[in-house]
Amino acid sequence: MVPQMQPFKLLLATLLILFSNLVAAIEVDNLYVADVSAEQNQRQWQSNALAQVITRLTGISELSDYPDITSELASAGKYVKQFESFRQNGSNRLKVLLDASLINVLLQQQGIAIWGSHRPEILLWVVQQQGSERFFLRQPDNELVKLLLQSLSENGIPVTLPLYDIDDLMLLSETDVWAGFWQPIKQASQRYRPDMIMTLAFDEVSQDGTSQLRLSWQRQSPVSGTNQSRIIRNEVTAADNTALISAFSAALTRELAAEQAVLLNSEHSTYQLAVENLQSLADVVAVERLLNRVLGVAAVTLSEFSENEARFAVDLQIELAQLTRILRWEPALTLSDDTSGNRTVTAIDERFEPAVELSPESPADVRYMFIRR
């Protein structure tokens, strides 16, 4: 490495703190924080907290099917880093922070895939039918909507509700959502720029002579290796609203985790990732921090840089295709079609000389464009 690279790396390390907020990806916070009742003994709330987090990370609700996980639930105290008590709706609760590294190792050892913090933001169109009447659930304080948002939040699923204003209602009707007419659904959704679109339909059905509440949904699902998506349809029934929303949230978490969770490998592989449209050291730092936050990225090293571009050696515990799939939900990076190898080498900042020349002899494994926000 040429001498000029050393002061650049020193400054880069300093800037990691100064520019920590330049890129704020759509990432779900508190995946490893559980909310449990304090009205139970210590062993119970520790076990419930660990089970809650594992379900959120994997989509697995029946942990009894995994004996080694079940045995860990009995000694969950070693996973607890800290906890605090609080009051909510007249009851005593505990907020419990668990050890992310220990949980990830446990799931890795059991061969269980983990759904990390980069998750698609879902736009929800919600409609209900009562008798012959259909209507949008437009009010956020509606009982079903409140239960829905709370349950999805607990499972770490980020969602957005439409405004249902005149612009929306000019393009989309309750029947469009109910019947799954995707052309008007997509047209009305464009203004929100969601990662994924989903429709929910509430009604009642008769099963064996008993009236049951039903929740049916349709959602986009990305087709691996393409920019296309397919439509997934499913439904759940239950006797009351709380059970209905709980069953839906569990089913949706399983679906999304099955599509997006990654299996951490014991062996690492290193790939070269090029990022274009970097105009300052702050941009370089922002991208390095962003990549380091991705599940399955063990290390990120700035290896080369030139005008408008930096190249990073990324040490992965996952497949490169899985990294690409995760970064699909990262708004600051988009895949680049530019595959040319030659780059004009100048300092990325006038105070520093370039480290090494980017050349066709060291092609990047994947190229991204940095989107400044």
VMD Tcl script that draws the C-alpha trace (Angstrom):
set ca {
  {0.00 0.00 0.00}
  {1.42 3.38 -0.90}
  {2.28 5.76 1.97}
  {-0.45 8.23 1.11}
  {-3.10 5.71 2.09}
  {-2.23 5.72 5.80}
  {-3.26 9.32 6.64}
  {-6.37 8.81 4.51}
  {-7.35 5.79 6.62}
  {-6.70 7.74 9.82}
  {-8.99 10.53 8.70}
  {-11.55 7.98 7.53}
  {-11.68 6.45 10.99}
  {-12.23 9.87 12.55}
  {-15.01 10.69 10.11}
  {-16.87 7.51 11.00}
  {-18.18 9.39 14.02}
  {-18.55 12.84 12.49}
  {-20.66 11.67 9.57}
  {-22.62 8.91 11.27}
  {-26.00 10.29 10.22}
  {-25.36 11.00 6.55}
  {-26.96 7.79 5.33}
  {-29.99 6.51 7.20}
  {-31.12 3.30 5.58}
  {-34.56 1.84 6.10}
  {-33.49 -0.35 8.96}
  {-35.63 -1.80 11.71}
  {-34.43 -0.83 15.19}
  {-34.64 -2.89 18.35}
  {-34.83 -6.33 16.72}
  {-33.08 -7.70 19.81}
  {-35.31 -5.88 22.32}
  {-38.26 -7.78 23.79}
  {-41.35 -6.42 25.54}
  {-42.70 -8.89 28.10}
  {-44.97 -8.94 31.12}
  {-43.34 -8.34 34.49}
  {-46.06 -10.40 36.17}
  {-44.01 -13.61 36.01}
  {-40.88 -14.99 37.60}
  {-37.42 -14.16 36.30}
  {-36.90 -17.42 34.47}
  {-40.24 -17.07 32.67}
  {-39.76 -13.51 31.45}
  {-36.20 -14.25 30.32}
  {-37.40 -17.28 28.36}
  {-40.30 -15.36 26.83}
  {-38.02 -12.49 25.88}
  {-35.59 -14.79 24.07}
  {-38.45 -16.62 22.31}
  {-39.95 -13.30 21.18}
  {-36.68 -12.13 19.63}
  {-35.95 -15.46 17.93}
  {-39.42 -15.48 16.37}
  {-38.91 -11.92 15.11}
  {-35.58 -12.89 13.54}
  {-36.63 -16.19 11.99}
  {-40.40 -16.25 11.57}
  {-40.48 -19.48 13.60}
  {-43.26 -19.40 16.19}
  {-43.26 -23.10 17.10}
  {-39.85 -23.22 18.78}
  {-40.73 -26.57 20.37}
  {-39.87 -28.12 17.00}
  {-36.23 -27.20 17.71}
  {-35.04 -29.07 20.85}
  {-31.70 -27.24 21.04}
  {-33.47 -23.89 20.94}
  {-35.94 -25.06 23.58}
  {-33.10 -26.01 25.91}
  {-31.60 -22.54 25.49}
  {-34.92 -20.99 26.48}
  {-34.57 -22.72 29.85}
  {-31.29 -20.86 30.45}
  {-32.13 -17.62 28.67}
  {-30.56 -15.45 31.35}
  {-27.16 -15.59 29.68}
  {-28.63 -13.82 26.64}
  {-29.98 -10.87 28.66}
  {-27.77 -7.77 28.56}
  {-30.04 -5.35 30.39}
  {-33.67 -4.72 31.22}
  {-35.93 -2.01 32.59}
  {-39.46 -1.93 33.96}
  {-42.25 0.37 32.84}
  {-46.01 0.76 33.13}
  {-48.31 0.37 30.15}
  {-52.11 0.42 30.20}
  {-52.12 -0.23 33.93}
  {-49.82 -3.27 33.82}
  {-46.17 -3.82 34.69}
  {-43.94 -4.55 31.71}
  {-40.25 -5.22 31.08}
  {-38.17 -4.02 28.15}
  {-35.36 -6.54 27.71}
  {-32.22 -6.07 25.58}
  {-30.69 -9.37 24.48}
  {-27.21 -10.13 23.15}
  {-27.35 -10.01 19.34}
  {-24.02 -11.78 18.85}
  {-24.92 -14.71 21.10}
  {-28.33 -15.14 19.47}
  {-26.86 -15.01 15.96}
  {-24.29 -17.65 16.89}
  {-27.02 -19.85 18.37}
  {-29.11 -19.65 15.20}
  {-26.06 -20.16 13.01}
  {-25.11 -23.31 14.94}
  {-28.64 -24.65 14.48}
  {-28.60 -23.92 10.75}
  {-31.46 -21.43 11.08}
  {-31.58 -18.46 8.71}
  {-31.81 -14.94 10.19}
  {-33.88 -12.05 8.87}
  {-31.77 -8.97 9.55}
  {-32.61 -5.32 10.08}
  {-32.79 -4.36 6.38}
  {-36.47 -5.03 5.76}
  {-38.87 -3.81 3.08}
  {-41.24 -1.02 4.00}
  {-44.75 -2.21 3.12}
  {-47.60 0.02 2.00}
  {-50.89 -1.35 3.39}
  {-54.24 -0.77 1.70}
  {-56.88 -1.95 4.19}
  {-60.54 -2.55 3.39}
  {-63.40 -4.15 5.34}
  {-66.68 -5.66 4.23}
  {-69.74 -5.67 6.49}
  {-72.78 -7.15 4.84}
  {-72.93 -5.72 1.33}
  {-70.89 -2.61 2.20}
  {-67.14 -2.24 1.64}
  {-65.08 0.63 3.00}
  {-61.47 1.60 3.59}
  {-60.24 1.57 7.19}
  {-59.00 5.14 6.95}
  {-58.70 6.14 10.60}
  {-55.47 5.20 12.45}
  {-57.40 4.94 15.73}
  {-59.66 2.21 14.30}
  {-59.47 -0.88 16.55}
  {-58.39 -3.21 13.75}
  {-55.82 -0.76 12.44}
  {-54.34 -0.19 15.92}
  {-54.09 -3.93 16.56}
  {-52.57 -4.40 13.13}
  {-49.88 -1.74 13.51}
  {-48.97 -2.87 17.01}
  {-48.61 -6.53 16.05}
  {-46.55 -5.82 12.93}
  {-44.31 -3.47 14.90}
  {-43.69 -6.17 17.52}
  {-42.55 -8.49 14.73}
  {-40.27 -5.86 13.24}
  {-42.26 -5.37 10.03}
  {-42.16 -1.71 8.87}
  {-45.42 -0.51 7.31}
  {-46.93 2.69 5.94}
  {-50.62 3.53 5.66}
  {-51.95 5.56 2.70}
  {-53.47 8.97 3.20}
  {-56.75 7.92 1.58}
  {-57.07 11.49 0.36}
  {-58.74 12.69 -2.83}
  {-55.70 11.73 -4.91}
  {-55.85 8.15 -3.65}
  {-59.61 7.82 -3.97}
  {-59.62 9.16 -7.51}
  {-57.37 6.29 -8.54}
  {-58.46 3.45 -6.31}
  {-61.75 2.08 -4.98}
  {-62.56 -0.35 -2.18}
  {-63.58 -2.92 -4.80}
  {-60.19 -2.60 -6.56}
  {-58.46 -3.52 -3.32}
  {-60.97 -6.23 -2.43}
  {-60.71 -7.92 -5.83}
  {-56.95 -7.46 -6.17}
  {-56.96 -5.31 -9.32}
  {-53.24 -4.61 -9.33}
  {-53.07 -2.03 -12.09}
  {-54.98 0.67 -10.12}
  {-53.38 -0.52 -6.87}
  {-49.89 0.04 -8.28}
  {-50.89 3.35 -9.83}
  {-52.26 4.70 -6.55}
  {-49.21 3.41 -4.66}
  {-46.60 5.15 -6.82}
  {-46.71 8.41 -4.86}
  {-45.61 6.58 -1.69}
  {-42.63 4.84 -3.32}
  {-42.94 1.72 -1.13}
  {-40.61 -1.25 -1.20}
  {-43.61 -3.56 -1.28}
  {-47.38 -3.18 -1.70}
  {-49.92 -5.21 0.25}
  {-53.72 -5.29 0.40}
  {-55.72 -6.50 3.41}
  {-59.42 -7.41 3.37}
  {-61.46 -8.04 6.52}
  {-64.80 -9.85 6.46}
  {-66.75 -12.66 8.15}
  {-67.29 -16.24 6.98}
  {-69.18 -19.27 8.26}
  {-67.16 -22.36 9.15}
  {-69.04 -25.46 10.33}
  {-72.00 -23.28 11.20}
  {-69.89 -20.89 13.27}
  {-69.20 -17.30 12.29}
  {-65.48 -16.52 11.99}
  {-63.57 -13.35 11.27}
  {-61.37 -13.56 8.17}
  {-58.37 -11.58 7.01}
  {-57.26 -12.10 3.40}
  {-54.16 -10.52 1.94}
  {-52.28 -10.11 -1.30}
  {-48.76 -8.77 -1.55}
  {-45.86 -8.35 -3.91}
  {-43.00 -10.82 -3.60}
  {-39.69 -10.19 -5.41}
  {-38.61 -12.85 -7.90}
  {-35.01 -13.83 -7.17}
  {-32.47 -12.58 -9.69}
  {-34.89 -10.21 -11.43}
  {-36.56 -6.84 -10.95}
  {-39.95 -8.49 -11.24}
  {-42.39 -9.47 -8.52}
  {-45.21 -11.98 -8.18}
  {-48.37 -11.80 -6.12}
  {-48.70 -13.91 -2.96}
  {-52.20 -14.60 -1.59}
  {-53.13 -15.99 1.81}
  {-55.75 -15.76 4.55}
  {-56.37 -16.56 8.21}
  {-59.54 -16.92 10.30}
  {-60.17 -16.53 14.03}
  {-62.95 -16.01 16.56}
  {-61.92 -12.48 17.60}
  {-59.91 -9.54 16.33}
  {-56.91 -10.05 18.61}
  {-56.47 -13.69 17.60}
  {-57.03 -12.79 13.94}
  {-54.34 -10.09 13.87}
  {-51.93 -12.28 15.83}
  {-52.38 -15.16 13.36}
  {-51.90 -12.81 10.41}
  {-48.76 -11.20 11.85}
  {-47.21 -14.61 12.56}
  {-48.03 -15.87 9.05}
  {-46.66 -12.75 7.36}
  {-43.45 -12.90 9.41}
  {-42.96 -16.53 8.33}
  {-43.53 -15.60 4.69}
  {-41.14 -12.66 4.67}
  {-38.45 -14.45 6.67}
  {-38.62 -17.42 4.29}
  {-37.96 -15.03 1.39}
  {-35.34 -12.80 2.93}
  {-33.55 -14.49 5.84}
  {-29.92 -15.51 5.31}
  {-27.89 -18.37 6.71}
  {-24.60 -17.28 8.28}
  {-21.67 -19.41 7.12}
  {-18.76 -20.41 9.32}
  {-16.34 -19.68 6.47}
  {-15.88 -16.20 5.04}
  {-15.44 -15.07 1.43}
  {-14.14 -11.70 0.26}
  {-15.59 -9.78 -2.67}
  {-14.79 -6.48 -4.34}
  {-17.70 -4.04 -4.25}
  {-17.44 -0.83 -6.27}
  {-19.54 2.21 -5.42}
  {-19.87 5.15 -7.82}
  {-21.10 8.72 -7.38}
  {-19.01 9.36 -4.27}
  {-18.17 13.06 -4.19}
  {-16.46 13.42 -0.81}
  {-14.83 11.60 2.05}
  {-18.14 11.86 3.88}
  {-19.77 9.77 1.15}
  {-17.06 7.12 1.42}
  {-17.47 6.95 5.19}
  {-21.24 6.76 4.89}
  {-21.06 3.77 2.53}
  {-18.53 1.97 4.73}
  {-20.76 2.42 7.78}
  {-23.80 1.31 5.80}
  {-22.14 -1.91 4.65}
  {-20.85 -2.70 8.14}
  {-24.43 -2.65 9.44}
  {-25.62 -5.40 7.07}
  {-26.18 -8.82 8.59}
  {-23.59 -11.25 7.25}
  {-20.92 -8.60 6.59}
  {-17.94 -9.49 8.78}
  {-15.62 -6.68 7.70}
  {-15.35 -3.83 5.18}
  {-12.01 -2.42 4.02}
  {-11.52 0.50 1.67}
  {-9.09 -0.92 -0.89}
  {-9.06 1.55 -3.79}
  {-10.50 4.90 -4.66}
  {-10.56 7.31 -7.54}
  {-12.58 10.28 -8.66}
  {-16.26 9.54 -8.08}
  {-15.69 5.91 -7.07}
  {-14.43 3.76 -4.20}
  {-13.84 0.05 -4.05}
  {-14.36 -1.95 -0.87}
  {-13.15 -5.42 0.05}
  {-16.21 -6.92 1.76}
  {-15.71 -10.00 3.93}
  {-18.96 -11.99 3.88}
  {-20.51 -14.78 5.95}
  {-23.28 -15.00 3.35}
  {-23.43 -15.45 -0.41}
  {-22.83 -12.41 -2.60}
  {-26.30 -12.88 -4.12}
  {-27.76 -12.65 -0.62}
  {-25.94 -9.36 0.01}
  {-27.39 -8.02 -3.24}
  {-30.85 -9.11 -2.13}
  {-30.49 -7.37 1.24}
  {-29.22 -4.16 -0.35}
  {-32.32 -4.13 -2.52}
  {-34.01 -2.52 0.50}
  {-31.22 0.03 1.01}
  {-32.31 3.39 -0.48}
  {-28.79 4.81 -0.54}
  {-27.46 2.16 -2.95}
  {-28.74 0.96 -6.29}
  {-27.18 -1.57 -8.65}
  {-25.15 0.05 -11.43}
  {-25.19 -1.08 -15.06}
  {-21.72 0.40 -15.64}
  {-19.27 -2.49 -16.05}
  {-16.35 -0.58 -17.58}
  {-13.04 -1.14 -15.88}
  {-11.09 2.04 -16.59}
  {-11.38 4.96 -14.20}
  {-9.70 8.36 -14.22}
  {-7.61 8.44 -11.08}
  {-7.64 11.64 -9.05}
  {-7.82 12.31 -5.36}
  {-11.29 11.91 -3.89}
  {-10.38 14.85 -1.71}
  {-7.81 17.43 -2.80}
  {-5.80 16.84 0.39}
  {-4.98 13.23 -0.53}
  {-3.43 11.41 -3.42}
  {-5.19 8.36 -4.85}
  {-4.31 5.03 -3.22}
  {-4.01 2.86 -6.31}
  {-5.24 3.05 -9.85}
  {-8.48 1.26 -10.62}
  {-7.84 -1.00 -13.57}
  {-9.50 -3.76 -15.60}
  {-7.11 -6.26 -14.01}
  {-8.97 -5.92 -10.70}
  {-12.65 -5.87 -11.68}
  {-15.35 -5.42 -9.09}
  {-17.65 -8.35 -8.32}
  {-20.63 -6.02 -8.14}
  {-21.14 -2.30 -8.78}
  {-23.47 0.12 -7.01}
  {-24.45 3.75 -7.42}
  {-24.59 5.87 -4.27}
  {-27.86 7.81 -3.91}
  {-27.34 10.94 -1.86}
  {-30.32 11.76 0.37}
}
mol new
graphics top color blue
foreach p $ca { graphics top sphere $p radius 0.5 }
foreach p [lrange $ca 0 end-1] q [lrange $ca 1 end] { graphics top cylinder $p $q radius 0.2 }
display resetview
